[in-house]
Amino acid sequence: MKDLVKKVTAFILFDSPIDLKLIDSEFLLTHSQYKEQLPHWPFAASRKKLIMAFWFKEVFPHFLALLVLSIGALVPFQKTWSNSTAPLFFSALITFCILGVLYYWPIFYGDYLPKLATVIAEQEKLAIDEDDLKKCKRSQYSIPTLTIIFYVWSKMAEIPMVPVNDHSAMLLNNLYGSDKDKLKQNLARLYKFSFLSSREKAEMQKGISTARLFFQELNHPSAGTLLDEMENKLQKA
């Protein structure tokens, strides 16, 4: 009963349409739906859709509900409605204009729009971060190459090579930002050259070649010796 009272009160006071979580979810849903149809659909277009929805799906139904409730309260006291239709229509129109100026418009302009702008700003930041991440991914070395570079660095620093487990994969994930399962898989390949498939050997060979160029750019000739040893083991496997 309390929940029903809260819902009715929230509806009458027009609280739900200006709830930040609801605005956020509606924006994400609207934007994702149109983004599927039109890949270049902008945030500004979704903003216009939500503004239209605010007035036509929230404000008008809210006013009509209040109007119906008001008429329902007057029914017991009104014997005939034959001469009341026109005055009722004009009264409703005038009432809506007054509520629009004094109630709905301040809520829309002073509460709804700022919250909608906050949601859009957050989504724009996330989109920029995602684009930056994609750019980094495109310029990043492959996972086999990253694993081989890590192996060579460990050998040159005389640090024991990490074991093949989830903890090691998570450490490399924190270092490189790559998929931890694939990192773990490529760590395992370093210990079992003889069990690799032709495709896996080709990936490892490409990784060794790329790692060699990387260390050449660093002017680190000692890394080349370790890469030669790895390449010989791979060829003999």
Order of alpha helices (4+ residues) and beta strands (2+ residues): alpha-alpha-alpha-alpha-alpha-alpha-alpha-alpha-alpha-alpha-alpha
